[in-house]
Amino acid sequence: MKLSFFKDSPLKVFYTESNASHQLMARLTAMLDEMAGTRPVVIVCVGTDRSTGDSLGPLVGSSLSQYQSPMFSVYGTLEEPVHAMNLEETLLLINRKHHRPFIIGIDACLGQVASVGCVQVGVGPVRPGAGVNKDLPPVGDIHITGIVNVGGFMEYFVLQNTRLHLVMKLSELISASLFNSIVNRTAVSAVSRNQTAAADLHF
């Protein structure tokens, strides 16, 4: 797959679809293969546990951080959330700590009634605070967003009154799909390197 395809065709999957995880894994693996190269993968999960709807990012971050995997770094958990007050500082820290990081931005968002419960994956940054008229730095080379409720009116109130069940389901789907895509990509790369080394030996 080419980068132009990813730009033209962001993926949108309902969490209730039977193959939702497979679709997300396939797209994320392809995007990482195409775009990340050897750059360190950094996952930035934006949001706060003070708002049910806005807790999607920290829930994903906490789930991924439990793996303690050397294959990626996570910023933004329930314990240490990344939100409006520390987002800019966190991005500066990431760029000091990681050389040319490939950043995956994760955040909750509001959308149309028919899209609530969807996970979206696309090229380019997530724009935290856009739905509630906050001017915050964009985050990510690619983004994953979960549409947690309906936008367009009283966004703060809507986020505060979003069902935790939906947010949990979306966070479980995103964290599992992203982790497995990174693991699969790393495993495939290792096999490819071994095959190349074996071919060189035979040659």
C-alpha positions in Angstrom: 0.0 0.0 0.0 1.2 3.5 -0.8 1.1 6.5 1.4 -1.3 8.3 -1.0 -3.8 5.5 -0.4 -3.7 6.0 3.4 -4.3 9.8 2.9 -7.2 9.3 0.6 -8.8 6.4 2.5 -8.9 6.8 6.3 -10.3 3.7 8.0 -13.6 3.9 10.0 -14.8 0.8 11.8 -17.6 0.2 14.3 -16.5 -1.5 17.5 -19.4 -3.9 17.1 -18.2 -5.3 13.8 -17.1 -8.9 14.1 -13.8 -8.3 12.3 -13.2 -4.8 13.7 -9.9 -5.8 15.4 -8.6 -7.5 12.2 -9.4 -4.4 10.1 -7.6 -2.1 12.5 -4.6 -4.4 12.8 -4.2 -4.7 9.1 -4.4 -1.0 8.5 -2.1 -0.1 11.4 0.5 -2.7 10.4 0.5 -1.5 6.9 0.9 2.2 8.0 3.7 1.3 10.3 5.5 -0.6 7.6 5.0 2.2 5.1 5.7 5.2 7.3 7.6 4.4 10.5 10.7 2.6 9.2 13.3 2.3 12.0 12.0 5.3 13.9 11.0 4.7 17.6 7.3 4.3 18.0 5.8 6.7 20.6 2.1 6.5 21.5 0.6 9.7 22.9 -2.8 9.1 24.5 -4.6 12.4 25.1 -7.4 13.0 27.6 -8.3 13.0 31.2 -10.1 10.7 33.7 -12.0 13.7 35.0 -14.5 13.3 32.1 -16.0 10.0 31.1 -16.0 10.8 27.4 -12.5 12.2 27.5 -11.0 9.2 29.3 -10.6 7.1 26.2 -6.9 8.1 25.7 -5.8 7.5 29.3 -7.6 4.1 29.3 -5.7 3.1 26.1 -2.5 4.4 27.6 -2.9 2.5 30.9 -3.7 -0.7 29.0 -0.7 -0.5 26.7 1.7 0.5 29.5 1.0 -2.7 31.3 2.9 -4.6 28.6 6.1 -2.7 29.5 7.2 -3.4 25.9 10.5 -2.2 24.5 8.8 -1.9 21.1 7.1 1.3 21.9 6.8 4.1 24.5 3.5 5.4 26.0 2.6 8.8 27.2 -0.8 9.5 28.8 -2.3 7.1 31.3 -5.0 7.2 34.0 -2.2 7.8 36.5 -0.3 10.4 34.5 -2.7 11.8 31.9 -1.6 14.0 29.0 -4.2 16.8 28.7 -4.6 20.5 27.8 -2.4 21.7 30.7 0.7 19.6 29.9 0.4 18.6 26.2 2.9 21.0 24.8 5.4 20.2 27.6 4.9 16.5 26.9 5.6 16.9 23.2 8.8 18.8 23.9 9.9 16.0 26.3 9.2 13.3 23.7 11.3 15.1 21.0 14.1 15.5 23.5 14.0 11.9 24.6 13.4 10.1 21.4 15.3 10.6 18.1 12.9 11.3 15.2 10.0 9.6 17.0 7.1 8.2 15.0 4.1 9.4 17.0 0.7 7.8 17.1 -1.8 10.2 18.5 -4.9 8.8 20.3 -7.9 10.7 21.5 -11.7 10.7 21.9 -13.8 12.8 19.6 -17.4 13.8 19.0 -19.2 13.1 15.7 -22.5 12.5 14.0 -25.1 10.2 15.6 -24.5 7.5 13.0 -20.7 7.5 13.7 -20.9 7.1 17.5 -19.0 3.9 18.4 -16.6 4.1 15.5 -12.8 3.9 15.6 -11.0 6.0 13.0 -7.4 5.5 11.8 -5.8 8.0 9.4 -2.6 9.8 8.3 -1.8 13.0 10.1 -2.2 14.3 13.6 -5.1 14.2 16.0 -6.2 17.7 17.0 -7.0 17.6 20.7 -9.6 20.1 21.9 -10.9 20.9 18.4 -14.4 19.6 19.4 -14.5 21.9 22.4 -12.9 25.0 20.8 -9.5 24.6 22.5 -6.3 25.6 20.6 -3.9 22.8 21.4 -0.9 21.4 19.4 -1.6 18.7 16.9 -0.3 15.2 17.9 1.0 12.4 15.7 2.3 11.3 12.4 -0.9 9.1 12.3 -3.9 9.2 14.5 -6.5 6.9 16.1 -9.7 8.4 17.4 -12.8 6.9 19.0 -16.1 8.7 18.4 -17.6 8.5 21.9 -20.7 10.8 21.5 -22.6 13.3 19.4 -21.0 16.7 18.7 -22.3 20.1 17.8 -23.9 21.2 21.0 -22.8 21.6 24.6 -19.7 19.5 24.0 -18.4 19.7 27.6 -21.7 18.5 28.9 -21.8 15.7 26.3 -18.3 14.5 27.2 -19.2 14.5 30.9 -22.3 12.4 30.2 -20.8 9.8 27.9 -21.4 6.2 28.8 -18.3 4.5 30.3 -19.3 1.2 28.8 -18.8 2.6 25.2 -15.5 4.3 26.1 -14.2 1.0 27.7 -15.2 -1.0 24.6 -13.5 1.4 22.3 -10.3 1.5 24.5 -10.1 -2.3 24.6 -10.4 -2.5 20.8 -7.8 0.2 20.2 -5.3 -1.0 22.7 -5.4 -4.6 21.6 -5.4 -3.8 17.9 -2.5 -1.4 18.2 -0.4 -3.7 20.4 -0.9 -6.7 18.1 -0.1 -4.6 15.0 3.2 -3.5 16.5 4.1 -7.0 17.6 3.2 -8.5 14.2 5.2 -5.9 12.4 8.2 -6.5 14.6 7.9 -10.3 14.2 7.7 -10.0 10.4 10.7 -7.6 10.3 12.7 -10.1 12.4 11.8 -13.0 10.1 12.7 -10.9 7.0 16.1 -10.0 8.5 16.8 -13.6 9.3 15.9 -14.7 5.8 18.2 -12.0 4.3 21.0 -13.1 6.6 20.5 -16.7 5.7 20.5 -15.9 2.0 23.7 -13.9 2.3 25.4 -16.9 4.1 24.3 -19.3 1.3 25.5 -16.9 -1.3 
